[in-house]
Amino acid sequence: MDRIAVKIGSNVLTREDGSLDHTRISALVDQVCDLAGRGCEVIIISSGAVASGRDCLGTAGRLDTVSQRQLYSAVGQVRLMHTYYQLFKERGYSCGQVLTTKENFSTRHHYLNQKNCMEVMLSQGVIPIVNENDTISLTELMFTDNDELAGLVATMMEARLLIILSNVDGIFTGAPGEAGSTLVREIEPGSDSAAQFIQKTKSAAGRGGMHTKYAIARKLAAEGIPVAIACGKRDGILQAVVSADSSTPYTLFKAADKPISGVKKWIAHSGGFARGSVSVNAGAAAALLSGGAASLLPVGITAVEGDFEKDDIVRILDPDGRCIAVGRANCDAATARRNAGRQNVGEFVHYDYLYIEQI
């Protein structure tokens, strides 16, 4: 059975005045139900709670930015889920809410608990609708945006495809609609050729932008999950992407031929939860980046930072300070410092628990 993750951005769910676009939400629910009726398991990662709350309450005076976000999301999440619930119910489907925080992905135990919850929902025909729990997420603990969350969910749930719905058709060689600007239809695994076209501006309604979409899409494609960036305001866009309709405009990040293991996928997205870092010499860096099945040995470690425990995630830095990999430590920080530069004291990070970053 196909499993598809669909991320719906705030700019898709709202009108120009910031109010919820119920017509568009209804159209997207129709498309999800059509896919479910064809045997697809669909997971929705939905933005829009803060925008929904702001639309409902209006301007909240005398509140700081964090308090406003907590207030709007507390009210807006209920309103948004009620909208989804009613629309799916009218079509004979059930949906369920999954609220999460960045910390819930920081340990393998919590990671697998979330996975099991959504597996149970899917097994019972319930469509999971995932969003960040903005009512308790503080700035330093928040996801970059829901594109990052979508990447984590697609990886965790071993989706066959992630579709990121925005208010544009994909990645263009210039500003969309600008004379001479063309859509980039496909991006090969590992290719960074489209980076020159990406601007780091954020969207009007959400926290993200094309820069984060591009980064997440490249990362997932390298792990073996294709990603499509498409316009959620186009009718039938989900069906078009799933069926690979070449007449519909969207950008596809093609997946690498050799998908990595589930554990490595978790580690790949755990760099933001790292409890420390180790610096390695040029020889160790070259061995890790060679493409072979190389583990990190203590003899190649030149410095240890942080106060991590055994099995914590650590970053691995080359002599220039670039993060070239993340991995699960086989010992605590004190032992790592004691063993740094020594031979024959076992692996610091085994290859099976090591993910090489794209450089």
C-alpha positions in Angstrom: 0.0 0.0 0.0 1.3 3.4 -0.9 2.0 5.9 1.9 2.1 9.6 1.1 2.9 12.5 3.4 1.3 15.9 2.4 2.5 19.1 3.9 0.0 22.0 3.6 1.4 25.5 4.1 -0.4 28.4 5.7 -0.4 30.3 2.4 -2.4 27.5 0.9 -5.0 27.4 3.7 -5.6 31.1 3.9 -6.9 33.9 1.7 -5.0 37.1 1.1 -6.7 38.8 4.0 -5.4 36.0 6.4 -8.8 34.3 6.9 -9.2 30.5 6.5 -10.0 29.5 2.9 -12.7 26.9 3.5 -13.2 26.3 -0.2 -9.5 25.4 -0.7 -9.4 23.2 2.5 -12.5 21.4 1.3 -10.9 20.8 -2.2 -7.8 19.4 -0.5 -9.9 17.1 1.7 -11.7 15.9 -1.4 -8.3 15.0 -3.0 -7.0 13.2 0.1 -10.2 11.2 0.3 -9.9 10.3 -3.3 -6.4 9.0 -2.7 -7.5 7.1 0.4 -10.3 5.5 -1.6 -7.7 4.2 -4.1 -5.8 2.5 -1.2 -3.3 5.2 -0.4 -2.4 6.0 3.3 -2.2 9.7 3.6 -0.6 11.6 6.4 -1.2 15.4 6.5 1.2 17.9 8.1 -0.9 21.0 8.3 0.1 24.5 9.1 -2.6 27.2 9.7 -3.3 27.1 13.4 -1.8 30.4 14.2 -3.3 32.1 11.1 -6.7 30.6 12.1 -6.4 31.9 15.7 -5.4 35.4 14.5 -8.4 35.4 12.1 -10.7 34.5 14.9 -9.4 36.8 17.7 -8.0 39.7 15.7 -5.0 41.6 17.0 -3.9 40.7 20.5 -2.6 43.9 22.0 0.1 44.1 24.7 1.3 40.6 24.2 4.9 39.6 23.2 5.5 37.5 20.1 5.7 34.2 21.9 2.5 34.8 23.9 0.6 35.9 20.8 1.7 32.7 19.0 0.7 30.5 22.0 -2.7 32.3 22.2 -3.4 32.1 18.5 -2.4 28.5 18.2 -4.4 27.4 21.2 -7.6 28.9 19.7 -6.7 28.3 16.0 -5.8 24.6 16.4 -9.2 23.8 17.7 -10.9 25.7 14.9 -8.6 24.2 12.2 -9.2 20.6 13.5 -12.9 21.2 13.7 -12.9 22.2 10.1 -10.9 19.1 9.0 -13.1 16.9 11.2 -16.3 18.1 9.7 -15.1 17.9 6.1 -13.7 14.4 6.5 -16.8 13.2 8.3 -19.0 14.5 5.5 -17.0 12.2 3.1 -17.1 9.2 5.4 -13.6 9.4 6.8 -12.1 9.9 10.2 -9.1 12.1 11.0 -7.1 12.5 14.2 -4.9 15.1 15.7 -1.2 14.6 16.4 0.5 17.5 18.1 4.2 17.2 18.6 7.3 19.2 19.6 11.0 19.1 18.5 11.9 17.3 21.8 9.6 14.4 20.8 12.1 13.5 18.1 15.2 13.8 20.2 15.3 10.2 21.5 14.7 7.0 19.7 12.2 6.0 22.4 10.0 9.0 21.8 10.5 8.8 18.1 9.2 5.2 18.0 6.2 6.1 20.3 5.1 8.7 17.8 5.6 6.3 14.9 3.5 3.6 16.7 0.7 6.1 17.4 0.4 7.0 13.7 0.7 3.4 12.5 -2.2 2.5 14.7 -4.3 5.4 13.3 -3.5 4.4 9.7 -4.3 0.7 10.4 -7.8 1.8 11.5 -8.4 4.0 8.5 -7.9 7.3 10.5 -6.0 10.1 8.7 -3.4 11.6 10.9 -3.2 15.4 10.9 0.1 16.6 12.4 1.1 20.0 13.6 3.7 21.5 16.0 2.3 22.1 19.4 2.9 25.9 19.4 1.2 26.4 22.7 4.1 24.9 24.5 7.0 25.2 22.0 9.3 28.0 22.9 11.4 29.8 20.3 14.6 27.8 20.9 12.7 24.5 20.8 10.6 25.1 17.8 11.0 23.5 14.4 12.5 25.8 11.7 9.0 25.5 10.2 6.5 22.8 9.3 8.6 21.8 6.3 11.2 20.5 8.7 8.4 18.7 10.6 7.1 17.3 7.4 10.5 15.9 6.6 10.8 14.2 10.0 7.3 12.7 9.7 7.8 11.5 6.1 11.1 9.8 7.3 9.6 8.4 10.5 6.6 6.9 8.7 8.7 5.6 5.7 6.5 7.5 3.2 6.9 6.7 -0.5 6.5 10.3 -1.4 6.4 13.7 0.4 4.4 16.5 -1.3 5.0 20.0 0.0 2.1 22.3 -1.0 2.9 26.0 -1.3 1.4 28.9 -3.1 3.8 28.6 -6.1 4.3 25.7 -8.6 7.8 24.9 -7.4 11.4 26.2 -7.9 11.9 28.7 -10.6 15.1 30.0 -12.2 13.9 33.5 -11.2 10.9 35.1 -9.5 7.7 33.2 -10.5 6.0 35.1 -13.2 9.1 37.1 -14.1 10.0 37.3 -17.8 12.4 34.5 -18.7 11.9 32.6 -15.4 11.2 28.9 -15.9 10.2 26.1 -13.6 12.8 23.6 -12.6 11.0 20.3 -13.3 13.4 17.7 -11.8 16.4 17.8 -9.5 18.7 14.8 -9.5 19.8 13.2 -6.1 22.7 15.0 -4.6 22.5 17.9 -7.1 22.8 21.4 -5.7 22.3 23.0 -9.1 19.1 24.8 -8.1 20.6 26.5 -5.0 21.5 29.6 -7.0 17.8 30.2 -7.6 16.7 30.0 -4.0 16.0 33.2 -2.1 16.0 33.1 1.8 12.9 35.2 2.2 10.1 33.8 4.3 6.5 33.4 3.4 3.9 35.9 4.4 1.7 33.7 6.5 4.2 31.1 7.8 7.7 30.8 9.2 9.2 29.0 6.2 10.2 29.8 2.7 11.6 28.1 -0.4 15.1 27.9 1.2 13.9 25.5 3.9 11.8 23.5 1.4 14.8 23.1 -0.8 17.0 22.0 2.0 14.5 19.5 3.4 13.7 18.1 -0.1 17.4 17.5 -0.9 17.9 15.7 2.4 15.0 13.4 2.0 15.8 12.6 -1.6 19.3 11.6 -0.6 17.7 9.2 1.9 15.5 7.6 -0.7 12.3 9.6 -0.4 11.2 11.6 -3.5 9.8 15.1 -2.7 7.5 17.3 -4.9 7.1 21.0 -4.3 3.8 22.1 -5.9 1.0 24.7 -5.7 -1.7 23.7 -3.3 -4.2 26.1 -4.9 -4.2 24.0 -8.2 -7.2 21.7 -8.5 -6.3 18.1 -8.4 -2.7 18.7 -7.6 -2.3 15.7 -5.3 -3.6 13.3 -7.9 -1.4 14.9 -10.6 1.8 14.5 -8.5 1.0 11.0 -7.4 0.3 9.9 -11.0 3.4 11.8 -12.2 1.3 13.9 -14.6 3.9 15.7 -16.7 1.4 18.3 -17.9 1.0 19.7 -14.4 3.8 22.0 -13.2 5.7 21.1 -10.1 9.3 20.5 -9.0 10.3 16.9 -8.3 13.4 15.9 -6.2 14.3 12.5 -7.5 15.2 9.9 -4.8 18.6 8.2 -4.5 18.6 4.6 -5.7 19.8 3.2 -2.4 17.6 4.2 0.6 19.2 4.3 4.0 18.0 2.3 7.0 15.3 3.6 9.4 17.8 4.1 12.2 20.1 6.2 9.9 17.1 8.2 8.8 16.4 9.1 12.4 20.0 10.0 13.0 20.1 12.0 9.8 17.4 14.3 11.2 18.8 14.4 14.7 21.6 16.9 14.2 19.5 19.6 15.8 19.2 17.4 19.0 23.0 16.7 19.3 24.3 16.8 22.8 27.9 17.4 21.8 30.4 17.3 19.0 33.8 15.8 18.1 36.4 17.2 15.8 38.4 14.8 13.6 41.6 15.0 11.7 41.9 15.2 7.9 42.5 11.5 7.5 39.4 10.5 9.5 37.3 13.1 7.6 38.5 11.7 4.3 37.7 8.2 5.4 34.2 9.1 6.4 33.5 11.0 3.2 35.0 8.3 1.0 31.6 6.6 0.4 32.8 3.3 2.0 31.4 1.6 5.2 33.8 3.5 7.5 33.2 3.8 11.3 34.7 6.7 13.3 37.5 5.5 15.5 38.9 7.4 18.5 42.3 7.6 16.8 40.9 10.2 14.4 39.4 12.4 17.1 41.2 15.6 17.9 38.7 17.3 20.3 35.5 16.6 22.2 32.9 19.2 23.1 29.8 18.9 25.3 28.6 16.6 28.0 26.9 13.8 26.2 26.1 10.2 27.4 26.5 6.9 25.7 23.9 6.6 22.8 23.4 10.4 22.5 23.6 12.0 19.1 26.8 13.9 18.4 28.0 16.1 15.5 31.2 15.2 13.7 33.3 18.2 12.5 36.1 18.2 10.0 39.4 20.3 10.6 37.6 23.4 9.2 34.8 23.1 11.7 32.2 21.9 9.1 29.7 19.3 10.3 30.3 16.3 8.0 28.3 13.7 9.8 26.1 12.9 12.8 26.1 9.7 14.7 25.2 7.8 17.9 28.1 7.8 20.4 29.3 4.5 21.8 30.6 6.1 25.0 30.1 9.2 27.1 32.0 12.5 26.7 34.5 11.7 29.5 35.5 8.4 27.9 35.7 10.0 24.4 38.1 12.6 25.8 40.2 9.9 27.4 40.3 7.8 24.2 40.8 10.6 21.7 43.8 9.9 19.5 44.2 6.4 20.8 44.2 3.1 18.9 42.6 -0.2 19.6 39.9 1.2 22.0 36.8 0.3 19.9 34.6 2.4 17.6 33.4 5.8 18.8 30.5 5.7 16.2 29.7 2.5 14.3 28.9 2.8 10.6 25.4 1.5 11.1 24.7 4.5 13.4 26.5 7.2 11.3 24.9 9.5 8.7 27.2 11.5 6.4 25.9 15.0 5.7 25.6 16.4 2.2 28.5 18.8 1.6 
